[in-house]
């Protein structure tokens, strides 16, 4: 980049600054000669506009209008030719004052410096800088290519990039997890890069601007990773960034291809473990072949329209688990419930998902069956559902609307609701503890710190008030559901 200050500083041109010193840092992208008094439509920004002022009235209003239009068009500066046979031998005061007021650098071109000399200097200097930038970019590309075949090419590439450029580069997996970053990358930049909302269905090879970053997607059919680059790059870094991204993408694609046989093998072992009636010895042998050494594992099943992409993300986000695609679902086995739940939240938010109970490797089919059966419930509730939930009454209650559940509980317990508050609470508490004790008198009396006859009298009274036969399983279940519903939806 060359600036107005660079043009003034070159002694071969012998230009002098007449006004507008604050604008010496403006970039000069070209040199242009025009005698138009209204040149705005012919300018594109960055020009050093040269004129002899042939048609320009050197009065304050006209000079201000002329320079205001030049400034609005983005000129870097205005150069006025002075000398023998030209309209002016000295810079007019009106033009100098207008340039100072508007802030446009005004240069004086002496008689011995033709405009063509200024034009030639500007374009030759730009060409020299571009050639130097290109050579620097080629040297960076050579270094990047040289390290691309190292034992750890991804980290080596980013280290080489950090030596050649101040632009940070962060590589994230398809779930937004950090894979690698240029050495010395600021922690805040790392955090911002990993917080970028990566699109799980983004087309491979695409890129977008997100805030102060360029985000490049790696992956032909599904996102394998994202390369996040600082968007504020100089010309050299800009020229080399495409090579960096291509080499990073090549390494990630190579990793993916090399991992595919192992992922297929683990998926086949998983399918065998899900067969019903698996013998203990056979299950343990299969589990050991894929490094599953734990005693218990849970199976999660997720419904997804893009099961292959989801399975890939879950594979990257879950170390030590088994993942396979089964129709429109993804099935996962993992030994750590917290890690499994975190992965579902990170990669499958909003998708129907069920998690079976922890079980030994030989009975994974049971956990998988539980997880599959929970998918309709998960879709209805809009969240992940676990088998431990599925064994409780609260899950069944969650399937109904609050109005229906409250109406059911009120209908069943209405005869007790009309009693004196203290009497009602005693009866409801006695009923709950008696039902929890499975109708056993002595355990219920012990929990309530009452005599067993007092408990019996209260239960008989409840039966009479509600019209339920408490020696009947269905009637007892109705009362239990009503109590649970009221606890879930208090008045």
Buried (B, 14 or more C-beta within 10 A) or exposed (E): EBBBBBBBEBEEBEBBBBBBBEBBEBEBBBBBBBEBBEBBEEBEEBBBBBBBBEEBBBEBEBBBBBBBBBBEBBBBBBBBBBBEEBBBEEBBEBBBBBBBBBBBBBBBBEEEBEBEBBBEBBEEBBEEEEEEBEEBBBEBBEBBBEBBEBEEBBBBBBBBBBEBBEBBBBBBBBBBEEBBBBEEBEEEBBEBBBEBEBBBEBEBEEBEEBEEBBBBBBBEEBBBBBBBBBBEBEBBBBBBBEBBBBBBBBBBBEBBEEEEEEBEEBBEBBEEBBEEEBEEEBBBEBBEEBEBEEEBBBBBBBBBEBBEBBBBBBBBBBEBBBBBBBEEBBBBBBBBBEBBBEBBEBBBEEBBBBBBBBBBBBBBBBBBBBBBBBBBBBBEBEBBBBBBBBEEBEBBBBEBEEEEBBEBBBEBBEBBEEBEEEEBEBBBEBBBBBBBBEBEBEBBBBBBEBEBEEBBEBBEBBBEBBEBEBEEEEBBEBBBBBBBBBEBBEE
